[in-house]
Amino acid sequence: MTDHLGYGKHAVEGRNGGNSGNGTRAKTVVTDNCGEVEISVPRDRQGSFETQLVGKRQRRLSDVDTLVISLFAKGLTTGEISAHPAEVSGASVSKDTISRITDKIVEEMNTWWARPLESIYAAIFIDAIVVKVRDGQVANQPFYAALGVDLDGHKDILGIWPGQGGGESAKYWLAVLTDQEEPRRHRRVLPGL
């Protein structure tokens, strides 16, 4: 709104007939993951302001879900995710809405974790990737991944396990590969994958 008007919220240019902010209005939009969401859209006295994220007469949002999932995967809290759209565009998304979107992702992850695996794989590839993770502070954390190729040539992620420390460990791989039940039961994955 400040960019649109060319001056701040309580500037004198907006007085005595000049255009100025005029509060917000509620708008309901439909998102892909959590259904209807109510947002607050800023408005100006002359009615010339249009938001960047939600256009006039736009009722469907798919980018908000993608943004929330991306920020969630980067380790932001619901409060931090909620504040981000407000800082960028002035459109607020409630913490409840963020929780509904992220809960949908957690539900999909649980379904993925519980899926049955093939009984035979022609090849299994194992590797680790080091990812910056925020847990109080930002630190490198390895994530161990196993990829199986079935007899038809289709690739299947068998599991992703979070490790400890700053790099890949042969000791950890030994534990994963020798304990047949443990890795399958305790498969873990990053929220964005």
Backbone as numpy.savetxt, mean C-alpha at the origin, in Angstrom:
# Nx Ny Nz CAx CAy CAz Cx Cy Cz
-5.07 24.01 -2.96 -5.91 25.21 -2.96 -5.03 26.46 -2.96
-3.92 26.42 -2.20 -3.01 27.56 -2.16 -2.42 27.84 -3.54
-2.03 26.79 -4.26 -1.51 26.98 -5.62 -2.58 27.54 -6.54
-3.81 27.07 -6.40 -4.91 27.52 -7.25 -5.20 29.01 -7.02
-5.25 29.41 -5.75 -5.58 30.80 -5.43 -4.39 31.73 -5.63
-3.19 31.22 -5.38 -2.00 32.06 -5.49 -1.63 32.72 -4.18
-2.35 32.42 -3.12 -2.05 32.96 -1.79 -2.60 32.00 -0.73
-2.16 32.20 0.51 -2.49 31.30 1.63 -3.91 31.42 2.12
-4.21 30.61 3.12 -5.56 30.45 3.65 -6.18 31.76 4.17
-5.46 32.55 4.93 -6.03 33.76 5.54 -5.44 35.04 4.97
-5.00 35.00 3.73 -4.38 36.17 3.09 -5.41 37.25 2.80
-4.98 38.52 2.82 -5.89 39.65 2.58 -6.41 39.69 1.15
-5.68 39.06 0.20 -6.13 39.06 -1.19 -7.48 38.37 -1.36
-7.82 37.49 -0.46 -9.08 36.75 -0.56 -10.27 37.48 0.01
-10.03 38.63 0.64 -11.13 39.40 1.26 -11.75 40.38 0.27
-12.93 40.85 0.60 -13.64 41.89 -0.17 -13.82 41.53 -1.64
-14.38 40.35 -1.89 -14.71 39.98 -3.26 -13.69 39.11 -3.95
-12.50 38.96 -3.38 -11.50 38.09 -3.99 -11.87 36.63 -3.73
-11.33 35.76 -4.53 -11.60 34.33 -4.36 -10.81 33.83 -3.15
-11.43 32.98 -2.35 -10.76 32.40 -1.18 -11.32 31.01 -0.92
-10.65 30.30 -0.02 -11.12 28.97 0.36 -12.48 29.06 1.02
-13.30 28.04 0.83 -14.65 28.04 1.39 -14.96 26.68 2.00
-14.05 26.17 2.82 -14.30 24.91 3.52 -14.14 23.70 2.61
-14.86 22.65 2.96 -14.83 21.41 2.18 -16.24 20.89 1.99
-16.36 19.97 1.07 -17.65 19.29 0.88 -17.38 17.79 0.87
-18.34 17.03 1.34 -18.20 15.57 1.36 -18.54 15.02 -0.02
-17.78 14.00 -0.42 -18.02 13.35 -1.70 -17.81 11.86 -1.51
-18.70 11.04 -2.04 -18.58 9.59 -1.95 -18.08 9.07 -3.28
-16.98 8.29 -3.21 -16.41 7.67 -4.40 -16.31 6.17 -4.16
-16.27 5.40 -5.23 -16.17 3.95 -5.14 -14.75 3.54 -5.47
-14.16 2.72 -4.59 -12.81 2.22 -4.81 -12.87 0.73 -5.14
-11.79 0.24 -5.72 -11.74 -1.17 -6.13 -11.77 -2.12 -4.94
-11.01 -1.80 -3.89 -10.82 -2.76 -2.79 -11.79 -2.62 -1.63
-12.28 -1.41 -1.35 -13.09 -1.29 -0.13 -14.44 -0.62 -0.36
-14.92 -0.59 -1.58 -16.26 -0.09 -1.83 -16.34 1.43 -1.74
-17.44 1.92 -1.15 -17.67 3.35 -1.07 -16.82 3.99 0.02
-16.23 5.14 -0.31 -15.39 5.89 0.61 -15.83 7.35 0.56
-15.96 7.97 1.73 -16.32 9.38 1.77 -15.04 10.19 1.96
-14.85 11.18 1.09 -13.67 12.05 1.18 -14.13 13.49 1.34
-13.22 14.35 1.83 -13.49 15.78 1.96 -12.76 16.51 0.84
-13.51 17.23 0.02 -12.94 17.94 -1.12 -12.95 19.44 -0.83
-11.78 20.11 -0.89 -11.75 21.56 -0.66 -12.52 22.30 -1.76
-13.04 23.47 -1.39 -13.75 24.27 -2.39 -13.38 25.75 -2.21
-13.61 26.54 -3.25 -13.36 27.98 -3.18 -14.66 28.72 -3.45
-14.67 30.01 -3.14 -15.92 30.80 -3.25 -16.42 30.92 -4.68
-15.52 30.95 -5.66 -15.94 31.11 -7.06 -16.24 29.77 -7.73
-15.96 28.66 -7.06 -16.25 27.34 -7.63 -15.34 26.94 -8.77
-14.14 27.51 -8.82 -13.24 27.21 -9.94 -12.18 26.17 -9.59
-12.09 25.76 -8.34 -11.06 24.80 -7.92 -11.45 23.37 -8.28
-10.49 22.61 -8.85 -10.67 21.19 -9.11 -9.50 20.44 -8.51
-9.78 19.34 -7.80 -8.70 18.56 -7.19 -7.95 17.78 -8.26
-6.73 17.40 -7.93 -5.91 16.63 -8.87 -6.27 15.15 -8.84
-6.63 14.62 -7.67 -6.91 13.19 -7.55 -8.33 12.82 -7.99
-9.29 13.65 -7.63 -10.69 13.34 -7.92 -11.28 14.49 -8.72
-11.56 14.23 -10.00 -12.13 15.26 -10.86 -13.61 15.47 -10.59
-14.15 16.57 -11.14 -15.59 16.81 -11.00 -16.36 15.68 -11.64
-17.41 15.26 -11.00 -18.30 14.18 -11.44 -17.61 12.81 -11.49
-16.38 12.71 -10.99 -15.70 11.41 -10.95 -16.20 10.65 -9.73
-16.65 9.43 -9.92 -17.21 8.62 -8.84 -16.39 7.36 -8.55
-15.42 7.07 -9.38 -14.65 5.83 -9.20 -13.18 6.16 -9.05
-12.55 5.58 -8.01 -11.12 5.78 -7.76 -10.44 4.44 -7.73
-9.42 4.27 -8.53 -8.61 3.06 -8.43 -7.21 3.41 -7.98
-6.76 4.64 -8.23 -5.42 5.05 -7.85 -5.25 5.16 -6.34
-6.32 5.47 -5.59 -6.20 5.59 -4.14 -5.83 4.24 -3.54
-6.47 3.16 -4.00 -6.14 1.83 -3.49 -4.68 1.50 -3.76
-4.21 1.80 -4.97 -2.82 1.53 -5.34 -1.87 2.33 -4.47
-2.20 3.60 -4.23 -1.36 4.45 -3.39 -1.30 3.91 -1.97
-2.45 3.55 -1.41 -2.49 3.03 -0.03 -1.69 1.74 0.08
-1.85 0.84 -0.86 -1.13 -0.44 -0.83 0.37 -0.20 -0.96
0.76 0.72 -1.83 2.18 1.03 -2.00 2.78 1.59 -0.72
2.10 2.54 -0.08 2.61 3.13 1.16 2.61 2.10 2.29
1.61 1.22 2.32 1.54 0.15 3.32 2.72 -0.80 3.16
3.05 -1.12 1.92 4.18 -2.02 1.64 5.51 -1.38 2.04
5.55 -0.04 2.03 6.78 0.65 2.44 6.88 0.76 3.96
5.86 0.28 4.69 5.93 0.25 6.15 5.31 1.44 6.85
4.53 2.28 6.16 3.90 3.41 6.81 2.70 2.96 7.64
2.41 3.68 8.71 1.25 3.38 9.55 0.00 3.94 8.89
-1.19 3.54 9.39 -2.43 4.06 8.81 -2.53 5.57 8.96
-2.04 6.12 10.08 -2.05 7.56 10.29 -1.16 8.28 9.28
0.02 7.72 9.02 0.93 8.32 8.05 0.38 8.23 6.64
-0.26 7.10 6.32 -0.87 6.93 5.00 -2.02 7.91 4.83
-2.82 8.08 5.88 -3.96 8.99 5.85 -3.51 10.44 5.64
-2.39 10.81 6.24 -1.89 12.19 6.12 -1.31 12.48 4.74
-0.79 11.44 4.06 -0.11 11.67 2.78 -1.02 12.30 1.70
-2.21 11.74 1.40 -3.06 12.39 0.37 -3.48 13.80 0.78
-3.67 14.02 2.08 -4.06 15.36 2.54 -2.94 16.37 2.27
-1.69 15.95 2.48 -0.54 16.83 2.22 -0.36 17.08 0.73
-0.56 16.04 -0.08 -0.30 16.15 -1.52 -1.41 16.89 -2.25
-2.67 16.55 -1.95 -3.75 17.10 -2.76 -4.87 17.77 -1.97
-4.84 17.67 -0.65 -5.91 18.25 0.15 -7.09 17.32 0.31
-7.11 16.17 -0.36 -8.20 15.20 -0.22 -7.82 14.23 0.89
-8.65 14.17 1.93 -8.30 13.30 3.05 -8.95 11.93 2.88
-8.23 10.91 3.34 -8.73 9.54 3.35 -8.64 9.09 4.80
-9.76 8.62 5.35 -9.79 8.29 6.78 -8.95 7.07 7.11
-8.56 6.97 8.39 -7.79 5.81 8.85 -8.62 4.53 8.71
-9.94 4.63 8.90 -10.82 3.46 8.73 -10.78 2.95 7.30
-10.80 3.86 6.34 -10.73 3.48 4.93 -9.40 2.81 4.63
-8.32 3.38 5.15 -6.99 2.79 4.96 -6.98 1.37 5.52
-7.54 1.19 6.71 -7.58 -0.13 7.34 -8.38 -1.12 6.50
-9.50 -0.67 5.92 -10.29 -1.57 5.07 -9.52 -2.00 3.85
-8.78 -1.08 3.24 -7.98 -1.41 2.05 -6.87 -2.39 2.43
-6.14 -2.11 3.51 -5.04 -2.99 3.92 -5.55 -4.33 4.43
-6.72 -4.34 5.09 -7.31 -5.62 5.54 -7.62 -6.52 4.36
-8.06 -5.92 3.25 -8.34 -6.69 2.03 -7.07 -7.35 1.52
-5.95 -6.64 1.57 -4.67 -7.19 1.14 -4.24 -8.32 2.06
-4.41 -8.13 3.38 -4.05 -9.18 4.34 -4.90 -10.42 4.09
-6.18 -10.24 3.78 -7.07 -11.37 3.46 -6.56 -12.13 2.23
-6.15 -11.38 1.20 -5.61 -12.02 -0.01 -4.31 -12.75 0.29
-3.47 -12.17 1.17 -2.22 -12.83 1.55 -2.50 -14.13 2.29
-3.48 -14.11 3.19 -3.82 -15.33 3.94 -4.31 -16.43 3.00
-5.10 -16.06 1.99 -5.54 -17.02 0.99 -4.35 -17.59 0.23
-3.40 -16.71 -0.12 -2.19 -17.15 -0.81 -1.39 -18.11 0.06
-1.23 -17.78 1.35 -0.46 -18.63 2.26 -1.07 -20.02 2.39
-2.41 -20.10 2.35 -3.10 -21.37 2.58 -3.29 -22.21 1.32
-2.89 -21.70 0.17 -3.12 -22.43 -1.08 -2.32 -23.73 -1.10
-2.82 -24.73 -1.77 -2.07 -25.99 -1.87 -0.91 -25.85 -2.86
0.20 -26.49 -2.55 1.35 -26.50 -3.44 1.35 -27.79 -4.24
2.06 -27.78 -5.38 2.21 -29.00 -6.18 3.00 -30.03 -5.38
2.77 -31.30 -5.65 3.53 -32.33 -4.93 4.92 -32.52 -5.52
5.10 -32.17 -6.80 6.41 -32.32 -7.45 6.74 -31.05 -8.23
7.98 -30.58 -8.08 8.49 -29.46 -8.87 9.73 -29.94 -9.62
9.83 -29.57 -10.89 10.98 -29.98 -11.70 12.25 -29.26 -11.24
12.10 -28.03 -10.78 13.24 -27.26 -10.30 12.77 -26.31 -9.21
13.65 -26.04 -8.27 13.37 -25.05 -7.23 14.56 -24.09 -7.18
14.27 -22.80 -7.27 15.29 -21.77 -7.19 15.15 -21.07 -5.84
16.26 -20.86 -5.16 16.23 -20.16 -3.88 17.18 -18.98 -3.94
16.77 -17.88 -3.33 17.60 -16.70 -3.29 17.05 -15.78 -2.21
17.79 -14.75 -1.90 17.34 -13.75 -0.94 17.49 -12.37 -1.55
16.64 -11.48 -1.13 16.73 -10.08 -1.53 16.79 -9.27 -0.25
17.65 -8.28 -0.24 17.79 -7.42 0.93 16.94 -6.17 0.70
16.03 -5.90 1.65 15.07 -4.81 1.53 15.25 -3.88 2.73
15.12 -2.58 2.50 15.14 -1.64 3.62 13.77 -1.70 4.30
13.78 -2.00 5.61 12.55 -2.15 6.37 12.57 -1.17 7.53
11.43 -0.52 7.77 11.34 0.40 8.89 10.65 -0.29 10.05
11.38 -0.49 11.12 10.85 -1.07 12.35 11.43 -0.24 13.49
10.88 0.96 13.68 11.48 1.91 14.59 12.52 2.75 13.87
13.42 2.09 13.17 14.41 2.76 12.33 14.57 1.95 11.05
15.12 2.57 10.03 15.30 1.88 8.75 16.56 1.02 8.82
16.44 -0.26 8.45 17.57 -1.18 8.45 17.38 -2.17 7.31
18.48 -2.75 6.85 18.42 -3.79 5.82 17.96 -5.09 6.45
17.04 -5.79 5.76 16.56 -7.08 6.22 16.46 -8.02 5.02
17.01 -9.23 5.15 16.89 -10.17 4.03 15.52 -10.84 4.01
15.01 -11.08 2.82 13.79 -11.87 2.63 14.17 -13.02 1.72
13.96 -14.23 2.21 14.35 -15.45 1.51 13.17 -15.92 0.67
13.41 -16.19 -0.60 12.35 -16.60 -1.52 12.70 -17.93 -2.16
11.68 -18.77 -2.30 11.82 -20.04 -3.03 10.81 -20.04 -4.17
11.29 -20.31 -5.38 10.46 -20.34 -6.57 10.52 -21.73 -7.16
9.37 -22.35 -7.37 9.32 -23.68 -7.96 8.82 -23.63 -9.39
9.36 -24.51 -10.24 8.88 -24.65 -11.62 8.26 -26.03 -11.71
6.94 -26.08 -12.00 6.27 -27.39 -12.04 6.58 -28.13 -13.35
6.02 -29.31 -13.51 6.31 -30.15 -14.67 5.81 -29.56 -15.98
4.85 -28.61 -15.91 4.35 -27.93 -17.11 5.13 -26.66 -17.42
6.10 -26.32 -16.59 6.91 -25.12 -16.82 6.38 -23.86 -16.17
5.30 -23.96 -15.38 4.74 -22.78 -14.70 5.53 -22.48 -13.43
5.80 -21.21 -13.20 6.54 -20.79 -12.01 5.56 -20.51 -10.88
5.97 -20.87 -9.66 5.13 -20.70 -8.49 6.01 -20.26 -7.33
5.67 -19.15 -6.69 6.42 -18.74 -5.50 6.01 -19.66 -4.37
6.95 -20.41 -3.86 6.67 -21.37 -2.80 6.60 -20.69 -1.44
7.34 -19.64 -1.27 7.30 -18.92 -0.01 8.31 -17.80 0.04
8.03 -16.85 0.91 8.95 -15.76 1.19 9.03 -15.65 2.71
10.25 -15.73 3.24 10.46 -15.73 4.68 11.32 -14.56 5.08
10.92 -13.78 6.10 11.78 -12.69 6.56 12.93 -13.26 7.39
14.14 -12.79 7.13 15.30 -13.22 7.90 15.73 -12.15 8.87
16.81 -12.40 9.56 17.37 -11.44 10.52 18.72 -10.97 10.02
19.14 -9.82 10.47 20.46 -9.32 10.10 20.44 -8.58 8.78
21.63 -8.21 8.31 21.73 -7.38 7.13 21.95 -8.11 5.83
22.11 -9.44 5.84 22.38 -10.13 4.59 21.91 -11.57 4.61
22.13 -12.25 3.49 21.70 -13.64 3.31 22.57 -14.56 4.16
21.94 -15.60 4.74 22.66 -16.52 5.61 22.46 -17.96 5.16
23.57 -18.69 4.97 23.48 -20.10 4.61 22.84 -20.90 5.73
23.04 -20.47 6.96 22.46 -21.15 8.12 20.92 -21.11 8.06
20.40 -19.94 7.69 18.95 -19.80 7.60 18.39 -20.70 6.50
19.06 -20.72 5.32 18.61 -21.58 4.22 18.62 -23.04 4.64
19.63 -23.45 5.40 19.70 -24.82 5.88 18.48 -25.14 6.74
18.09 -24.21 7.60 16.91 -24.41 8.45 15.63 -24.51 7.60
15.51 -23.66 6.59 14.33 -23.68 5.72 14.25 -24.99 4.93
15.37 -25.40 4.36 15.37 -26.56 3.47 15.30 -27.90 4.20
15.75 -27.99 5.43 15.73 -29.26 6.15 14.47 -29.46 6.97
13.77 -28.40 7.30 12.53 -28.52 8.08 11.35 -28.49 7.11
10.80 -29.64 6.78 9.80 -29.76 5.71 8.48 -29.09 6.05
8.01 -29.15 7.28 6.72 -28.58 7.62 6.81 -27.09 7.96
7.86 -26.69 8.64 7.97 -25.32 9.14 7.84 -24.24 8.06
8.60 -24.31 6.96 8.48 -23.25 5.96 7.08 -23.18 5.35
6.44 -24.31 5.14 5.12 -24.31 4.53 4.09 -23.67 5.45
4.17 -23.97 6.74 3.19 -23.42 7.68 3.43 -21.94 7.94
4.69 -21.53 7.95 5.00 -20.16 8.34 5.50 -19.32 7.17
4.92 -19.56 6.00 5.25 -18.75 4.85 4.93 -17.28 5.15
5.78 -16.40 4.76 5.53 -14.97 4.96 5.80 -14.25 3.66
5.16 -13.12 3.50 5.36 -12.34 2.27 5.25 -10.87 2.59
5.93 -10.04 1.82 5.81 -8.60 1.96 4.42 -8.18 1.52
3.80 -7.15 2.16 2.44 -6.74 1.80 2.28 -6.36 0.34
3.27 -5.79 -0.31 3.11 -5.34 -1.69 3.34 -6.40 -2.73
3.76 -7.62 -2.34 4.06 -8.64 -3.33 2.87 -9.51 -3.62
